[in-house]
Amino acid sequence: MRGIRFLTALIAIAAGCTWTNAMAETVLITGANQGIGLEFAREYAARGWTVIATHRRTTTPETLAALAAQYPKVRIERMDVTDAAQIQALGAKLKGVPIDLLLSNAGLVRTDPLDKPGGNTNQVFGTLDFKLLDDFIHTNVAGPLMISETFINNVKASRQKKIVAISSAAASVTVPPFMPNGSPVPDHYWYRISKAALNSAMHLLSATVKPDGITVVMFHPGGVQVESFGNFHAPGFVPPQEAVGKMIKTIDGLTIKDTGRFMDNDGKDHPW
């Protein structure tokens, strides 16, 4: 009798361990090697999540190598969001792996640093570089859609079932364009247009996958001071830790009732 009880206890412990592993959350983050993406990777890794941190570099970025050395559940993968072959290859590699949160963060804002004088003339009316529009659409719109299509079964197989796209207030068409540099002339034409298209794409996706219990939302992360800004400092911009901390808190509370929403980082609806 005592032996049976001991065996039963061992089975219960083993079952408990299996259940714990099955319940472990996983996040896949695009553009995870810098800025907002890197901060998301840091914070989810610190929580004990499995973090699939993707990047488009030809070699492993030092930021991600350091993060993986600190957190063994960080998995670094190369995936350019404009390269269908790379996306499909990672999709095949991760077949059957549940992904609780699919986070499309990688994006194209401009081709030159913010602190470079005249570095954005290719996105200003009168000097628009129309060849660049394809790059913006492929990165900011087609990329998140391809990734969603490729990994949708991974999300379906997860417990949380969430897809998040990092958008921007620049996507709004109901409020006057905001110019952080104080210019009276709207700039960043391609960025603004592509982020508006991203919101439309994610809104369509939210309706498509709602029957599967998948929640899809878009975030305006607020003004975030990231590495790509260089020496440019805009008033009111906050460090990535502050913006990402707010977004994660909001993501934690998302339910299917939120699907299709465009939100500020604190969970309030942002004007479309």
DAUR-V648182 format. One record per pair of residues at least 24 apart in sequence whose C-alpha atoms are under 7 Angstrom apart, sorted by the first residue. I is the first residue (numbers start at 0). J is the second residue. Records with the same first field share a line. If there is no record, write none. Layout:
I = J, J
This chain:
23 = 48
24 = 48, 49, 99
25 = 49, 50, 98, 99, 100
26 = 50, 51, 98, 99, 100, 101
27 = 51, 52, 98, 100, 101, 102
28 = 52, 53, 101, 102, 103, 104
29 = 53, 54, 102, 103, 104, 105
30 = 54, 104, 105
32 = 60, 62, 63
34 = 225, 226, 239
35 = 239, 243
36 = 104
38 = 239, 240, 243
39 = 243
44 = 70, 73
48 = 72
49 = 73
50 = 74
51 = 75, 76
52 = 76
53 = 77, 78
54 = 78, 79
55 = 79
80 = 138, 142
81 = 137, 138, 142
86 = 146
87 = 149
90 = 149, 150
95 = 153
96 = 153
97 = 153, 154, 156, 157
98 = 153, 154, 157
99 = 154, 157, 158, 159, 160, 161
100 = 160, 161, 162
101 = 161, 162, 163
102 = 162, 163, 164
103 = 143, 163, 164, 165
104 = 164, 165
106 = 138, 139
107 = 135, 138, 139
108 = 190
112 = 227, 228, 229
113 = 228, 229, 231
114 = 228, 229, 230, 231
122 = 186, 187, 188, 189
123 = 186, 187, 188
132 = 189
135 = 189, 190, 193
136 = 193
139 = 193, 194, 197
140 = 193, 196, 197
155 = 211
160 = 212, 213, 214
161 = 213, 214, 215
162 = 214, 215, 216
163 = 215, 216, 217
164 = 216, 217, 218
165 = 217, 218, 219
166 = 194, 217, 218, 219
167 = 194, 218, 219, 220
168 = 219
169 = 194
170 = 194, 195
171 = 195, 270, 271
172 = 271
173 = 270, 271
179 = 233
202 = 259
205 = 258, 259
212 = 255
213 = 255
214 = 254, 255, 257, 258
215 = 258, 259
216 = 258, 259, 260, 261
217 = 260, 261, 262
218 = 261, 262, 263, 264
219 = 262, 263, 264
220 = 263, 264
221 = 263, 264
